[in-house]
Amino acid sequence: MSFVDLASLRIKYKSEKEIFLESSIDRKEPISLFRKWLQEACETPEIIEPNAMCLATATKDAVPSARFVLLKDVTDDGFTFFTNYESRKADELAENPNVALAFYWLPLRRSVRIEGSAERISREASESYFHQRPRASQIGALASPQSKPIPNREFLDTKEKAIKEELGPDREVPLPNWGGYLVRPKAIEFWQGQTNRLHDRIRFRKELKAGDTVDGELLHQGENGWVYERLAP
């Protein structure tokens, strides 16, 4: 069997009639635009998990790693996800809080990239969300020493069974070393694909670099402390 010719793979993106213009952004700040795009993704049946996002972290020596997690809240402060606090991602966040998130909604030909820093949310907020999860998911989180080597699959099944027997059907599942992170964004980029590969990219950012001037031509003043600019694809 011959392997697929990756170089020849192509899909159509948006047409020239569907370009993404600055004038289409109602409020010139990224959180409301993100919510709008996420809502459209949630209403697109072909997108099964619209809140799935790639989370990239790095060690203090800038060695990166990436994995997919689920977005569980978005506010004006930022983006929240949950994980085991003893996982690899948590270890890396403890020594380097800088992160990047990426969403890709193929049926909409859209992507969003977020750069910022992550911090733990309160234990009370983590515990509240933890006990909203299905009971099986709570027990699974308690049973799994995430990112640690284990001898086999049976190890997990045995541990899960023991927890179920200990708690019975009604006792509350105790919160393991597990909880949420809030990613406070410094830059958010919105990408929309065009069939001619002249893709649309509009980036919002909080920080001005040395020499930056908000001139209304290349760099524009947005709302809530954001500036925005169009990037070449």
C-alpha positions as CSV (number, residue, x, y, z in Angstrom):
1,M,0.0,0.0,0.0
2,S,1.4,3.4,-1.0
3,F,1.4,6.2,1.5
4,V,-0.9,9.2,0.8
5,D,0.7,12.1,-1.2
6,L,0.7,14.7,1.6
7,A,2.0,17.5,-0.8
8,S,-1.1,17.2,-2.9
9,L,-3.7,17.5,-0.1
10,R,-5.8,20.6,-0.5
11,I,-9.2,21.8,0.7
12,K,-11.2,24.9,-0.3
13,Y,-11.4,27.7,2.2
14,K,-13.5,30.9,2.1
15,S,-14.4,32.6,-1.2
16,E,-13.4,36.2,-2.0
17,K,-17.0,37.2,-1.1
18,E,-16.4,36.0,2.5
19,I,-13.3,37.9,3.6
20,F,-12.8,38.8,7.2
21,L,-12.7,42.6,7.5
22,E,-12.1,44.9,10.5
23,S,-15.4,46.6,9.8
24,S,-17.2,43.3,10.6
25,I,-15.9,43.4,14.2
26,D,-18.7,45.0,16.3
27,R,-16.5,45.8,19.3
28,K,-12.8,46.3,18.7
29,E,-11.7,44.0,21.5
30,P,-11.1,40.2,21.2
31,I,-13.1,38.6,24.0
32,S,-16.5,39.5,22.5
33,L,-15.3,38.5,19.0
34,F,-14.0,35.2,20.5
35,R,-17.4,34.5,22.1
36,K,-19.1,35.2,18.8
37,W,-16.9,32.8,16.9
38,L,-17.2,30.2,19.6
39,Q,-21.0,30.5,19.5
40,E,-20.9,29.9,15.7
41,A,-18.7,26.9,16.2
42,C,-21.1,25.5,18.9
43,E,-24.0,25.9,16.4
44,T,-22.1,24.1,13.6
45,P,-23.1,20.4,13.8
46,E,-19.9,19.2,12.1
47,I,-17.8,20.6,15.0
48,I,-18.2,17.9,17.6
49,E,-16.1,19.5,20.4
50,P,-15.9,23.3,19.7
51,N,-14.2,24.0,23.1
52,A,-11.3,21.7,22.4
53,M,-8.0,23.6,22.3
54,C,-4.3,22.9,22.0
55,L,-2.4,24.0,25.1
56,A,1.3,24.6,24.7
57,T,3.5,24.9,27.7
58,A,7.3,25.0,28.2
59,T,9.8,24.3,30.9
60,K,12.0,27.0,32.5
61,D,14.5,26.1,29.8
62,A,12.0,26.8,27.1
63,V,11.5,23.1,26.1
64,P,7.9,23.0,24.7
65,S,5.1,20.4,24.9
66,A,1.5,20.5,23.7
67,R,-1.7,18.6,24.2
68,F,-5.4,19.1,23.8
69,V,-7.6,20.2,26.7
70,L,-11.2,21.6,27.0
71,L,-12.0,25.3,27.5
72,K,-14.5,25.5,30.4
73,D,-15.0,29.2,30.8
74,V,-14.3,32.5,29.1
75,T,-14.6,35.9,30.8
76,D,-13.1,39.3,30.4
77,D,-10.2,38.1,32.5
78,G,-9.4,35.2,30.3
79,F,-9.8,31.5,29.5
80,T,-10.2,28.6,32.0
81,F,-9.3,24.9,31.8
82,F,-8.9,22.2,34.4
83,T,-6.3,19.5,34.9
84,N,-4.4,17.4,37.5
85,Y,-2.0,19.6,39.4
86,E,0.6,16.8,39.4
87,S,0.5,16.4,35.6
88,R,3.4,17.4,33.2
89,K,1.6,20.5,32.1
90,A,1.1,21.6,35.8
91,D,4.8,20.9,36.5
92,E,5.8,23.1,33.5
93,L,3.3,25.9,34.5
94,A,4.8,26.0,38.0
95,E,8.2,26.9,36.6
96,N,7.1,28.8,33.5
97,P,3.6,30.4,33.4
98,N,3.8,31.4,29.7
99,V,1.4,29.5,27.5
100,A,-0.3,29.4,24.1
101,L,-3.7,28.2,23.2
102,A,-5.0,27.3,19.7
103,F,-8.5,26.6,18.5
104,Y,-9.2,25.2,15.0
105,W,-12.7,25.0,13.6
106,L,-12.2,23.4,10.2
107,P,-15.9,23.5,8.9
108,L,-15.8,27.3,9.5
109,R,-12.3,27.7,8.1
110,R,-11.3,29.5,11.3
111,S,-8.7,29.4,13.9
112,V,-7.9,31.5,17.1
113,R,-4.5,31.7,18.7
114,I,-4.0,33.0,22.2
115,E,-0.8,33.9,24.1
116,G,-0.6,34.7,27.7
117,S,0.2,33.5,31.2
118,A,-1.6,30.9,33.4
119,E,-2.4,31.1,37.0
120,R,-4.3,28.7,39.3
121,I,-7.9,29.7,40.2
122,S,-9.2,29.4,43.7
123,R,-9.7,26.0,45.4
124,E,-13.3,26.9,46.0
125,A,-13.9,27.5,42.2
126,S,-12.1,24.3,41.3
127,E,-14.0,22.2,43.8
128,S,-17.3,23.7,42.7
129,Y,-16.6,22.7,39.1
130,F,-15.2,19.3,40.0
131,H,-18.5,18.3,41.7
132,Q,-20.5,19.4,38.7
133,R,-18.7,16.8,36.6
134,P,-20.2,13.3,36.1
135,R,-19.4,11.1,39.1
136,A,-17.5,8.7,36.9
137,S,-15.3,11.5,35.7
138,Q,-14.7,12.6,39.3
139,I,-13.6,9.1,40.3
140,G,-11.4,8.8,37.2
141,A,-9.6,12.0,38.2
142,L,-9.0,10.6,41.7
143,A,-7.8,7.2,40.3
144,S,-5.3,8.5,37.8
145,P,-1.8,9.7,38.7
146,Q,-1.8,11.8,35.5
147,S,1.5,11.7,33.5
148,K,3.1,9.2,35.8
149,P,4.3,5.8,34.6
150,I,2.0,2.9,35.5
151,P,2.5,-0.9,35.1
152,N,-0.6,-1.6,32.9
153,R,-4.2,-0.7,32.2
154,E,-5.3,-3.1,35.0
155,F,-3.7,-0.7,37.5
156,L,-6.2,2.0,36.7
157,D,-9.2,-0.4,36.6
158,T,-8.2,-1.8,40.0
159,K,-7.8,1.6,41.5
160,E,-11.1,2.8,40.1
161,K,-12.9,-0.2,41.5
162,A,-11.4,0.2,44.9
163,I,-12.5,3.9,45.1
164,K,-16.0,3.0,44.0
165,E,-16.2,0.3,46.7
166,E,-14.8,2.7,49.4
167,L,-17.2,5.6,48.5
168,G,-20.3,3.6,47.7
169,P,-23.0,5.2,45.5
170,D,-23.6,8.3,47.7
171,R,-20.4,9.5,49.4
172,E,-18.9,12.7,47.9
173,V,-15.8,12.2,45.8
174,P,-13.0,14.1,47.5
175,L,-11.2,16.6,45.4
176,P,-7.8,15.3,44.3
177,N,-4.8,17.5,43.6
178,W,-6.7,18.9,40.7
179,G,-8.1,22.2,39.6
180,G,-8.4,25.1,37.2
181,Y,-6.0,27.5,35.5
182,L,-6.9,31.0,34.2
183,V,-5.0,32.0,31.1
184,R,-4.8,35.8,31.0
185,P,-4.3,36.8,27.4
186,K,-1.7,39.2,26.1
187,A,-2.3,38.6,22.4
188,I,-5.3,37.0,20.5
189,E,-5.1,36.3,16.8
190,F,-8.2,35.5,14.6
191,W,-7.5,33.6,11.4
192,Q,-9.9,32.9,8.5
193,G,-8.8,30.8,5.6
194,Q,-9.2,32.0,2.0
195,T,-9.0,29.6,-1.0
196,N,-6.4,31.8,-2.7
197,R,-4.3,31.4,0.4
198,L,-4.4,35.1,1.1
199,H,-5.8,34.3,4.5
200,D,-7.2,36.9,6.9
201,R,-5.3,37.5,10.1
202,I,-6.3,40.1,12.7
203,R,-4.3,40.2,15.9
204,F,-5.3,42.0,19.1
205,R,-2.6,42.6,21.7
206,K,-2.2,44.4,25.1
207,E,1.4,45.4,25.0
208,L,3.1,47.9,22.7
209,K,6.6,47.0,21.5
210,A,9.4,49.6,21.3
211,G,8.8,51.9,18.4
212,D,5.1,51.0,18.1
213,T,2.8,53.9,17.2
214,V,-1.0,53.6,17.2
215,D,-1.3,55.4,13.8
216,G,-4.6,54.2,12.6
217,E,-3.0,52.8,9.5
218,L,-0.9,49.7,10.6
219,L,-1.8,49.7,14.3
220,H,-5.3,50.7,15.5
221,Q,-6.6,51.6,19.0
222,G,-9.2,49.1,20.2
223,E,-11.3,49.0,23.3
224,N,-10.6,47.9,26.9
225,G,-6.8,48.5,26.5
226,W,-6.3,46.5,23.3
227,V,-4.7,47.5,20.1
228,Y,-5.2,45.6,16.8
229,E,-3.5,45.1,13.5
230,R,-3.8,43.0,10.3
231,L,-1.0,40.5,9.6
232,A,0.1,39.2,6.2
233,P,-0.7,35.5,5.8
